[in-house]
Amino acid sequence: MFHNKQPPIKMKKTSFSIAVLAFCLAAPVLSHGSPVNLLDNTSNLTGAIQAGTGSEVDSLNWTGFSFTVGANPLQLSSLTAPFKMVFNQPGGTFQFTVNLYQAAPYNPSGAALASVSQSISIVGTGSFQTFDLSTLPQLAASTSYALVIGSDCTGFPYPLWGDISGKPGYTDLSYNSDIVQNSERAILSFDSGATWYDNTLVGNIDGLQLQGSVVPEPSTYALFGVGALAFLAWSARQKKQLRAVS
């Protein structure tokens, strides 16, 4: 008994090629889900806090830094920084407020976009403290922002945002590619945010580790969806052709 031999199936690769291309284009942005160090001069948080140096943080003196976001929007997750009491005075518990501003180009412009408050205990000689920034709004691409911290302290002794031994200021600041390099500036207000000064007066940025992650654009999700649909179409066509052969 003879069986007719079916000709080999010539698979259409158009849908498969579209799927592969879409996945390849979307994957680099979608893969940025986990927080990474955007700015860091803390030497992996192992440096000692320099004695006698730092920026006063109280109800009138607000200190912080500005920076410019790169090509992708960002969601901040945390800010870790060294805090201590002035002249190593006995520590205390303070209510700190982190304010997010849009900057133009370095100093804050207009009212704060959002704020987060956190109660933190500061020891006299210093320790690293982490502020949760996950509730702040997303940062737009190619836009300058400022993060500024004040506290409810109204007199002496007051907390200091300290420098790191061996890492004095922004010259040793490491960058993630999602922050525009050399866009950062130290900023300071002596009147609760009414007037601002950048690092031409203030000097170097104190110790900080800013973490966040890239937020995929809607077009990236759309591209990923196109890839998924193309792959499903290609898969369905393959199954149909296999059933036809059998």
Steps between C-alpha positions, in 0.01 A plus 500: 500500500633831396462827695503834333782704639389847609726784385694666778319790661644836422442691821421866478747685714355850481305483826786330679747764381269779616468336842877461542565859390234642734628301799858608431402867482281492810716280725777751582250742658275240660803341665561810718238392755722467808632813677861590423740766626431813298746719692746378762802637684466294816756236403238228551405654835826397665668841535524671837315829547745789515511681833379859495386512138155494350196715424258617769150353468231668710176695464671794323808342339404260225772318308502271200605454139368534148552275198371438148325181392633325190309363202257285702247597771592384851328387817710578807508238775730626776758753615765384744720761666723542806353712783653605831461763767697823484825480701406140584241623747260245653263357243127540467195406295387743229228519240670538162321609182634426152364744242505434126516804271541556132823694449582779254772417428653420841301678770143395587231673298152565640331301773601147598354234272474256790640431846563200723553519877682256722593490868868407547725466803841662452801398708765753593787355299289412199334215317355429158127565467268392220201700380224317312429692177279239332185712543645797312367557145688374197776721364467598136783434254743784420369709791685654796386436858613582852474297820519711816483392865395705803411398856283617790808601701474866608817551702832364623607221474393429143557210258755517217491331163861384508793450267666162457862444591695442179203611289490879537226627275384437149840455334480132595131464418422194290218516246254261353436567130144604588631825659671764286865502604624815676145636523493488881533807723495547874219738599407671824233729642537704820131598512295181462505502122423867430847563351741247347875486445689251287848360546679823399438593863419173669794291380509124456211256524487312829493120514208339321380188327194556281321192370226460243392315188403576142128524426422351157317737268148397384647454151740241642211297641324534164810371322519209741132429431557503125775245547275279711214513248734429210646203684151362578400539135814318386444224759136451393604479134762237585245285684254529212762391247606206717139383532464524121804276451386237748 
